[in-house]
Amino acid sequence: MGEWTIGDVVDAIADVIGDRTMTVCGERRTTYADMAQRTRQFANFLAGRGFGAHRERDELDNWECGQDRIALIMYNDRYPEAVIGALKARTVPVNVNHHYTPREAADLLGYVKPRAVIYHRALGAKFADVLPPAGCELMIAVDDGSDVPPLPGSVDLDQAVAQGDPHRRISTSPDDVIMYCTGGTTGRPKGVLWRQSDTYVSSMVGADHESATEIHDKVSRNDGPPWFAVSPLMHAAGLWTVFSGTLAGSPVVLYDDRARFDPQLVWRTAEQHKVGLMTMVGDAYAAPLIEELNRESYQLSSIYAIGTGGAATNPKHVSALLEKLPQLTIINGYGSSETGNMGFGHNQRGSHRETFDLREGGTVVSGDMTRFLRAGEPEIGWVVRKGRIPLGYLDDPEATRRTFPVVEGQRVVVSGDRASLEPDGTLRLYGRDSLVVNTGGEKVFVEEVEAVLRSHPGVADALVVGRDSDRWGQEVVALVQLDPGQTLAPETLHAACTEELARFKAPKEFIVVDEVRRLGNGKADYRWAKSEASRP
């Protein structure tokens, strides 16, 4: 069976359904033939300037990259084109979170060392003080409809595409890498290096196709409704959604994220395109989307599923969505930049799942990482994946060795999450080990406490952290955001926790905040939460 690159899959699809829409973003509609042609020309533009692979994979250690990196500081529009074009040139597209401050972006760019940067013009203005980074030879500006001029010396993306050879196909390798920078919720982001073939299989519902005919048959049969990626593509989960759909022949609508998140625009877009599957990021998206459904009516009968991942979704919000759209299946995705898309939990009206079905390679190892646990064992171990996993972290041999150990002769990736395997083989997740609070010798998984608080009436959001304590070593503290007009006594919240959890897990203090701060990807900002909890 043959391994495939993402660019070769796009070209194979374009050969049989070239006129079918591949992506839609705002007024821009791109067919598979358009995408195949434009990305080929863009790749040749880059290659003509000397960009590409300079050392092959078999010459490198797992944490080394022998290919030029291209940083993407972009909104969703044109993002797939930039990624595919860079991959076809044998360069490595690197996601940069455009919600970062210039200082944070500069730190990430200094680590990644891109030889080129592709940016939307408005974002170029935001990061003008740190662009171009040291060693960057090429700046490519993308028109975003704003009146912001490009940065000095930049090449327009459309002009770059027009300069590329429209016929030459660069020979690529399944060993060529793609990099996903982690969210950095508890530390500086790391660049996760994946072989293209492995990420295609692990996170984009791909396969080792025998031939292009197998791809042709698959996409020709796929004539279902479009998918709708509301999630930002600058995060791995959002990009996986787009490629899972498009590389299987499904058109994908991209949320136009040039302005602030607009729930009315989301539902109008879903209604207009009669989408079948939507993706979102936890409560940061769910709460305003539900509020909009309560305010206005939309024709959404085509939607059969909403996938949510990247951050927890309050059970209250899940229930509210199912009440408003009873035909839905809510798919809770589990995974990370390191593990890929490795588990799903399904909720429908009248039923609720607290465990995840694992995809191939997903399992749990013992706490001492010496053996794989069997289904039904009571031990809480570490979530790992074996098989198609990343190579390692860019330029970080120690972190690579630590996160990718060998267990029973098999190389695995350790997610950092603690979990157990139920008797039926599903995964019961407890939370990230880095967020565990050790209080009086007892371990508290903060996500477990957060889930109880966030499901309580009157609570809009909550984060739980540990802070230093003379008596307990660490003590559990909750930061709570209340629904508008609500007041809740600390005693009430404490009682809610002790009704469902051991008393040692109940927070010692409940701090009411105007807003629980989350990152641009919807994930919890635990650094902010710890700072707030430690204030005198």
Wavefront OBJ file of the C-alpha trace (Angstrom):
o trace
v 0.000 0.000 0.000
v 1.319 3.438 -0.893
v 1.752 6.450 1.336
v 0.446 9.816 0.170
v 1.175 13.491 0.602
v -1.641 15.989 1.068
v -0.815 17.796 -2.169
v -0.898 14.571 -4.186
v -4.312 13.697 -2.745
v -5.665 17.133 -3.761
v -4.318 16.672 -7.286
v -5.810 13.172 -7.521
v -9.223 14.488 -6.476
v -9.004 17.368 -8.966
v -8.445 14.838 -11.765
v -11.992 13.431 -11.330
v -14.162 16.106 -9.672
v -12.224 19.238 -10.576
v -15.385 21.353 -10.974
v -16.697 20.473 -7.496
v -16.392 23.184 -4.854
v -13.587 22.462 -2.397
v -13.771 25.483 -0.074
v -16.003 28.499 0.448
v -15.071 31.512 2.564
v -17.264 34.603 2.374
v -17.664 35.375 -1.314
v -14.687 33.240 -2.356
v -15.478 29.818 -3.821
v -12.576 27.566 -4.830
v -12.961 24.349 -6.822
v -10.637 21.355 -6.550
v -9.197 22.217 -9.964
v -8.570 25.819 -8.871
v -6.871 24.638 -5.689
v -4.708 22.079 -7.484
v -3.601 24.608 -10.089
v -3.001 27.579 -7.795
v -1.063 25.562 -5.232
v 1.100 24.044 -7.978
v 1.972 27.511 -9.245
v 2.624 28.827 -5.744
v 4.890 25.860 -5.027
v 6.868 26.553 -8.169
v 7.155 30.220 -7.219
v 8.714 29.172 -3.906
v 10.944 26.565 -5.537
v 12.132 29.143 -8.047
v 13.439 31.177 -5.124
v 15.352 28.249 -3.689
v 12.796 27.131 -1.097
v 12.329 23.437 -0.397
v 13.930 20.425 1.262
v 17.687 20.605 1.817
v 18.202 17.416 3.826
v 16.130 14.264 3.504
v 14.384 12.583 6.412
v 16.756 9.609 6.636
v 19.647 12.014 7.329
v 17.944 13.612 10.318
v 17.104 12.914 13.929
v 13.418 12.999 14.837
v 13.608 16.541 16.230
v 15.428 17.945 13.191
v 13.838 19.549 10.146
v 15.704 19.703 6.848
v 13.044 21.792 5.100
v 12.446 25.540 4.964
v 9.712 26.770 7.292
v 6.991 29.205 6.210
v 5.094 30.961 9.002
v 1.379 31.574 8.411
v -0.091 34.612 10.198
v -3.472 34.348 8.564
v -7.230 34.373 8.901
v -9.167 31.387 7.550
v -9.529 32.761 4.023
v -6.808 31.325 1.732
v -5.361 29.316 4.627
v -5.775 25.881 2.954
v -4.210 27.262 -0.212
v -1.166 28.522 1.695
v -0.758 25.195 3.495
v -1.104 23.016 0.402
v 1.112 25.272 -1.725
v 3.837 25.246 0.916
v 3.652 21.459 1.222
v 3.861 21.009 -2.545
v 7.068 23.090 -2.488
v 8.494 20.680 0.136
v 8.472 23.507 2.670
v 6.849 23.374 6.115
v 3.829 25.602 6.851
v 3.821 26.705 10.491
v 0.739 28.040 12.265
v 1.153 31.278 14.221
v -1.746 32.287 16.462
v -2.841 35.732 15.308
v -4.406 36.373 18.724
v -0.899 36.463 20.211
v 0.647 39.727 21.269
v 3.578 40.888 19.122
v 5.957 39.779 21.889
v 4.491 36.263 21.943
v 4.566 36.047 18.156
v 8.186 37.215 18.085
v 9.123 34.523 20.588
v 7.465 31.821 18.488
v 9.000 33.104 15.243
v 12.422 33.152 16.893
v 11.978 29.488 17.760
v 10.573 28.381 14.389
v 13.048 30.430 12.289
v 10.889 30.794 9.168
v 12.509 31.630 5.869
v 9.229 33.175 4.677
v 6.064 34.616 6.240
v 2.587 34.697 4.666
v 0.282 37.195 6.339
v -3.041 38.909 5.847
v -2.427 42.632 5.493
v -4.392 43.674 8.611
v -2.391 41.173 10.663
v 0.805 42.500 9.132
v -0.058 45.864 10.653
v -0.658 44.258 14.059
v 2.718 42.515 14.025
v 4.648 45.145 12.063
v 7.135 45.689 14.886
v 8.270 42.041 14.819
v 8.103 41.369 11.066
v 10.100 40.251 9.233
v 11.840 38.053 11.829
v 15.571 37.411 11.671
v 16.491 35.134 8.767
v 13.247 35.745 6.874
v 13.919 36.334 3.171
v 10.394 36.589 1.802
v 7.218 38.322 2.977
v 3.975 37.439 1.177
v 0.916 39.635 1.731
v -2.671 38.390 1.353
v -5.449 40.813 0.440
v -8.054 40.756 3.232
v -10.314 43.509 1.901
v -8.914 46.071 4.303
v -7.272 49.338 3.323
v -4.128 48.392 5.248
v -1.067 48.536 2.966
v 1.319 45.572 2.802
v 4.557 45.687 4.749
v 7.540 47.089 2.811
v 9.156 44.622 0.427
v 6.228 42.187 0.464
v 5.045 40.205 -2.554
v 1.302 39.899 -3.127
v 0.087 36.280 -2.927
v -1.834 36.481 -6.197
v 1.228 37.921 -7.955
v 3.354 35.120 -6.489
v 0.916 32.506 -7.800
v 0.869 34.153 -11.239
v 4.672 33.916 -11.443
v 4.738 30.171 -10.781
v 5.076 27.541 -13.517
v 1.548 26.188 -14.147
v 2.710 22.788 -15.411
v 5.687 21.511 -13.412
v 4.860 19.129 -10.558
v 7.486 19.050 -7.835
v 8.252 15.517 -6.675
v 7.417 15.332 -2.958
v 7.800 12.615 -0.323
v 5.461 11.149 2.326
v 8.406 11.798 4.678
v 8.069 15.561 4.133
v 6.827 17.131 7.342
v 4.062 19.433 8.449
v 4.390 21.272 11.757
v 1.698 22.113 14.293
v 2.613 24.579 17.013
v 0.921 23.681 20.290
v -1.426 26.095 22.029
v 0.997 26.986 24.808
v -1.673 27.017 27.545
v 0.870 26.058 30.222
v 4.168 27.101 28.627
v 5.859 28.189 25.395
v 4.425 26.531 22.294
v 6.369 23.647 20.765
v 6.540 22.713 17.088
v 5.260 19.169 16.590
v 6.796 17.510 13.526
v 4.564 15.030 11.663
v 5.324 13.087 8.510
v 2.664 14.151 6.023
v 1.546 10.587 5.426
v 1.104 9.969 9.155
v -0.967 13.079 9.852
v -3.115 12.325 6.779
v -3.984 8.901 8.194
v -4.132 9.819 11.898
v -6.068 13.086 11.763
v -7.598 13.546 8.312
v -9.371 10.196 7.940
v -6.939 9.250 5.193
v -5.402 5.896 4.281
v -2.472 4.269 2.518
v -4.215 4.145 -0.845
v -3.197 1.443 -3.288
v -3.569 3.872 -6.187
v -5.212 7.103 -7.260
v -8.177 5.003 -8.418
v -9.012 4.267 -4.788
v -9.144 8.017 -4.096
v -11.204 8.614 -7.236
v -13.780 6.009 -6.208
v -14.035 7.410 -2.677
v -14.619 11.045 -3.639
v -16.910 10.254 -6.566
v -19.315 8.514 -4.184
v -19.237 11.361 -1.663
v -21.989 13.802 -2.588
v -23.320 14.752 0.866
v -23.899 18.251 2.251
v -20.966 20.612 2.900
v -19.091 20.721 6.169
v -18.699 23.986 8.066
v -15.399 24.683 9.850
v -16.296 27.372 12.361
v -13.082 26.589 14.250
v -9.992 28.661 13.358
v -7.677 26.945 10.881
v -4.586 28.290 12.635
v -5.188 25.508 15.186
v -4.551 21.904 14.269
v -8.090 20.722 15.029
v -9.599 23.277 12.658
v -7.217 22.339 9.862
v -7.917 18.634 10.425
v -11.637 19.312 9.998
v -11.084 21.055 6.673
v -8.805 18.363 5.289
v -10.920 15.503 6.673
v -13.772 16.879 4.605
v -12.044 18.123 1.472
v -9.668 15.168 1.109
v -12.730 12.918 1.127
v -14.463 14.991 -1.555
v -16.791 17.067 0.678
v -16.995 20.829 0.149
v -16.050 22.725 3.308
v -17.290 26.183 4.248
v -14.738 28.205 6.217
v -15.939 30.701 8.790
v -14.843 34.188 7.734
v -12.990 35.182 10.894
v -11.652 38.578 9.876
v -13.956 40.207 12.455
v -14.936 39.189 15.992
v -16.869 35.962 16.430
v -20.410 36.599 15.243
v -22.960 33.884 16.146
v -25.537 35.429 13.812
v -23.087 35.095 10.900
v -22.409 31.478 11.862
v -26.076 30.481 11.740
v -26.749 32.546 8.606
v -23.827 30.826 6.884
v -24.993 27.376 8.023
v -28.498 28.155 6.771
v -27.331 29.578 3.434
v -25.094 26.636 2.540
v -27.319 23.924 4.075
v -24.342 22.449 5.867
v -24.412 18.955 7.347
v -21.597 18.983 9.902
v -20.295 21.946 11.904
v -17.294 22.269 14.190
v -16.785 24.646 17.098
v -14.497 25.164 20.101
v -16.179 24.458 23.433
v -18.059 27.015 25.516
v -16.404 30.019 23.886
v -18.493 29.235 20.798
v -21.390 27.223 22.245
v -22.700 29.872 24.664
v -23.139 32.710 22.118
v -24.458 30.300 19.475
v -27.191 29.097 21.849
v -28.010 32.658 22.862
v -28.501 33.522 19.193
v -30.752 30.474 18.660
v -32.890 31.709 21.554
v -33.128 35.133 19.949
v -33.757 34.260 16.318
v -35.085 31.343 14.225
v -33.006 29.721 11.488
v -33.659 26.897 9.032
v -31.048 24.384 10.189
v -32.661 21.045 9.397
v -29.700 20.018 7.215
v -27.279 19.929 10.176
v -26.880 16.365 11.433
v -23.838 16.818 13.703
v -21.795 19.428 15.534
v -18.239 18.487 16.436
v -16.661 20.239 19.394
v -13.077 19.993 20.568
v -10.052 21.929 21.741
v -11.824 22.933 24.949
v -14.525 21.493 27.177
v -18.182 22.049 26.381
v -20.540 22.594 29.299
v -23.155 19.796 29.546
v -25.749 22.553 29.903
v -24.783 23.857 26.477
v -24.838 20.381 24.958
v -28.367 19.874 26.292
v -29.465 23.293 25.048
v -28.194 22.588 21.519
v -29.949 19.223 21.463
v -33.146 20.876 22.678
v -33.011 23.474 19.910
v -31.820 21.064 17.206
v -33.128 17.631 18.224
v -31.817 15.894 15.098
v -28.223 16.595 16.148
v -25.467 14.332 17.276
v -22.910 16.266 19.346
v -19.465 14.802 18.744
v -16.930 15.566 21.459
v -13.509 15.194 19.916
v -10.419 14.277 21.894
v -6.871 14.824 20.729
v -3.939 17.203 20.615
v -1.240 18.438 18.267
v 0.923 15.553 19.485
v -1.616 12.709 19.396
v -3.694 13.687 16.412
v -7.432 13.141 16.296
v -7.718 10.066 18.499
v -11.115 9.813 20.195
v -14.805 10.703 19.994
v -17.765 10.781 22.350
v -21.300 11.026 20.959
v -24.289 12.700 22.616
v -27.838 12.727 21.333
v -31.114 13.946 22.761
v -31.949 11.742 25.730
v -28.493 10.188 26.000
v -25.146 11.325 27.361
v -21.689 9.783 27.002
v -18.864 10.521 29.429
v -16.282 8.291 27.743
v -14.524 8.351 24.381
v -14.286 5.748 21.633
v -10.613 5.513 20.699
v -9.312 5.567 17.143
v -6.592 3.189 15.994
v -3.471 3.387 18.159
v -5.124 5.117 21.113
v -4.741 3.422 24.494
v -3.535 3.889 28.095
v -0.233 2.933 29.710
v 0.500 2.398 33.394
v 1.475 5.257 35.675
v 5.119 4.175 35.556
v 4.946 3.873 31.734
v 6.151 0.278 31.697
v 3.129 -1.504 30.209
v -0.147 -1.052 28.344
v -3.245 -1.291 30.505
v -6.041 -3.722 29.712
v -9.678 -2.710 29.418
v -11.333 -2.742 32.832
v -8.157 -2.317 34.900
v -8.840 0.217 37.675
v -5.477 1.979 37.396
v -5.420 5.603 36.251
v -2.593 5.784 33.751
v -1.449 7.953 30.851
v -3.226 8.387 27.538
v -0.894 7.425 24.694
v -1.030 6.682 21.013
v 1.092 4.215 19.103
v 1.480 3.618 15.382
v 1.097 6.742 13.215
v 2.475 9.375 15.585
v 4.724 12.465 15.244
v 8.478 12.375 14.850
v 9.117 14.789 17.721
v 9.468 18.422 18.723
v 11.451 20.821 16.541
v 15.002 21.295 17.853
v 14.162 19.806 21.274
v 15.745 16.392 21.759
v 15.013 16.224 25.489
v 11.294 16.982 25.139
v 11.147 14.541 22.229
v 12.650 11.731 24.301
v 10.374 12.526 27.244
v 7.122 12.736 25.258
v 7.836 9.862 22.851
v 9.097 6.963 25.017
v 9.157 3.261 24.188
v 6.665 1.026 26.031
v 6.804 -2.766 25.599
v 8.963 -2.267 22.520
v 6.625 0.236 20.851
v 7.261 3.955 20.439
v 4.327 5.989 21.776
v 3.361 9.607 22.263
v 2.281 10.545 25.791
v -0.565 13.061 25.735
v -0.031 14.345 29.289
v -3.617 13.369 30.184
v -4.526 10.859 32.872
v -7.213 8.283 32.107
v -8.395 4.719 32.520
v -9.900 2.151 30.174
v -13.479 1.091 30.860
v -14.430 -2.609 30.541
v -15.859 -1.858 27.074
v -12.525 -0.361 25.958
v -13.659 3.259 25.960
v -11.520 5.985 27.511
v -12.464 7.705 30.761
v -10.549 10.972 30.884
v -9.546 12.612 34.166
v -7.458 15.562 33.000
v -4.006 16.921 32.323
v -1.352 15.814 34.773
v 0.275 19.252 34.596
v -2.922 20.718 36.082
v -3.330 18.205 38.916
v -3.436 19.855 42.350
v -1.750 17.896 45.163
v -3.577 19.028 48.279
v -2.751 17.376 51.590
v -1.396 14.349 49.754
v -4.548 13.921 47.655
v -4.561 14.504 43.881
v -7.326 16.604 42.372
v -7.926 16.700 38.613
v -9.113 20.248 38.053
v -11.266 19.444 35.004
v -13.394 17.170 37.187
v -14.150 20.050 39.575
v -14.681 22.473 36.690
v -17.274 20.153 35.147
v -19.321 20.163 38.355
v -19.176 23.945 38.715
v -19.913 24.662 35.082
v -23.010 22.460 35.162
v -24.442 24.300 38.192
v -27.371 26.675 37.495
v -26.223 30.271 37.374
v -22.588 29.474 36.528
v -21.483 30.614 33.075
v -17.879 29.354 33.246
v -15.271 28.242 35.760
v -11.576 27.426 35.992
v -9.935 25.589 38.862
v -6.255 25.885 39.832
v -3.948 25.192 42.745
v -2.151 27.783 44.841
v 0.448 27.465 47.585
v -0.843 26.730 51.061
v 1.034 26.503 54.367
v -1.406 23.892 55.612
v -2.103 21.782 52.524
v 0.962 22.351 50.352
v -1.477 23.346 47.641
v -5.135 24.223 47.915
v -7.869 24.131 45.305
v -9.241 27.507 44.177
v -12.066 28.176 41.710
v -12.538 31.240 39.533
v -16.216 31.494 38.669
v -18.055 33.593 36.111
v -21.770 33.891 36.869
v -24.629 34.304 34.449
v -25.801 37.935 34.123
v -27.837 39.005 37.140
v -26.980 35.898 39.160
v -25.550 35.760 42.666
v -24.355 32.560 44.291
v -22.973 32.205 47.792
v -19.677 30.347 48.210
v -21.491 27.903 50.502
v -23.865 27.010 47.668
v -21.007 26.290 45.265
v -19.127 24.322 47.919
v -22.204 22.195 48.576
v -22.630 21.556 44.849
v -19.074 20.220 44.703
v -19.315 18.008 47.798
v -22.584 16.489 46.545
v -20.725 14.947 43.605
v -17.070 14.883 44.679
v -14.949 13.935 47.662
v -14.676 16.841 50.124
v -10.937 17.279 49.531
v -11.713 18.141 45.886
v -13.983 21.065 46.785
v -12.298 24.464 46.337
v -11.171 26.246 49.474
v -12.114 29.571 47.879
v -14.490 30.674 45.125
v -13.406 33.882 43.406
v -16.130 35.516 41.310
v -14.686 37.213 38.195
v -16.362 39.307 35.521
v -15.121 36.945 32.846
v -13.172 33.694 32.828
v -10.359 34.381 30.449
v -9.798 31.991 27.573
v -7.295 31.985 24.748
v -8.190 32.724 21.140
v -8.667 28.998 20.487
v -11.214 28.692 23.299
v -8.846 26.877 25.634
v -8.534 27.864 29.266
v -5.916 30.476 30.141
v -4.527 28.737 33.219
v -1.602 31.131 33.537
v -4.067 33.987 34.011
v -6.166 31.881 36.399
v -3.177 31.019 38.601
v -2.172 34.680 38.717
v -5.691 35.718 39.753
v -5.901 32.988 42.399
v -2.561 34.023 43.913
v -3.402 37.700 44.322
v -3.156 38.832 47.978
l 1 2 3 4 5 6 7 8 9 10 11 12 13 14 15 16 17 18 19 20 21 22 23 24 25 26 27 28 29 30 31 32 33 34 35 36 37 38 39 40 41 42 43 44 45 46 47 48 49 50 51 52 53 54 55 56 57 58 59 60 61 62 63 64 65 66 67 68 69 70 71 72 73 74 75 76 77 78 79 80 81 82 83 84 85 86 87 88 89 90 91 92 93 94 95 96 97 98 99 100 101 102 103 104 105 106 107 108 109 110 111 112 113 114 115 116 117 118 119 120 121 122 123 124 125 126 127 128 129 130 131 132 133 134 135 136 137 138 139 140 141 142 143 144 145 146 147 148 149 150 151 152 153 154 155 156 157 158 159 160 161 162 163 164 165 166 167 168 169 170 171 172 173 174 175 176 177 178 179 180 181 182 183 184 185 186 187 188 189 190 191 192 193 194 195 196 197 198 199 200 201 202 203 204 205 206 207 208 209 210 211 212 213 214 215 216 217 218 219 220 221 222 223 224 225 226 227 228 229 230 231 232 233 234 235 236 237 238 239 240 241 242 243 244 245 246 247 248 249 250 251 252 253 254 255 256 257 258 259 260 261 262 263 264 265 266 267 268 269 270 271 272 273 274 275 276 277 278 279 280 281 282 283 284 285 286 287 288 289 290 291 292 293 294 295 296 297 298 299 300 301 302 303 304 305 306 307 308 309 310 311 312 313 314 315 316 317 318 319 320 321 322 323 324 325 326 327 328 329 330 331 332 333 334 335 336 337 338 339 340 341 342 343 344 345 346 347 348 349 350 351 352 353 354 355 356 357 358 359 360 361 362 363 364 365 366 367 368 369 370 371 372 373 374 375 376 377 378 379 380 381 382 383 384 385 386 387 388 389 390 391 392 393 394 395 396 397 398 399 400 401 402 403 404 405 406 407 408 409 410 411 412 413 414 415 416 417 418 419 420 421 422 423 424 425 426 427 428 429 430 431 432 433 434 435 436 437 438 439 440 441 442 443 444 445 446 447 448 449 450 451 452 453 454 455 456 457 458 459 460 461 462 463 464 465 466 467 468 469 470 471 472 473 474 475 476 477 478 479 480 481 482 483 484 485 486 487 488 489 490 491 492 493 494 495 496 497 498 499 500 501 502 503 504 505 506 507 508 509 510 511 512 513 514 515 516 517 518 519 520 521 522 523 524 525 526 527 528 529 530 531 532 533 534 535 536
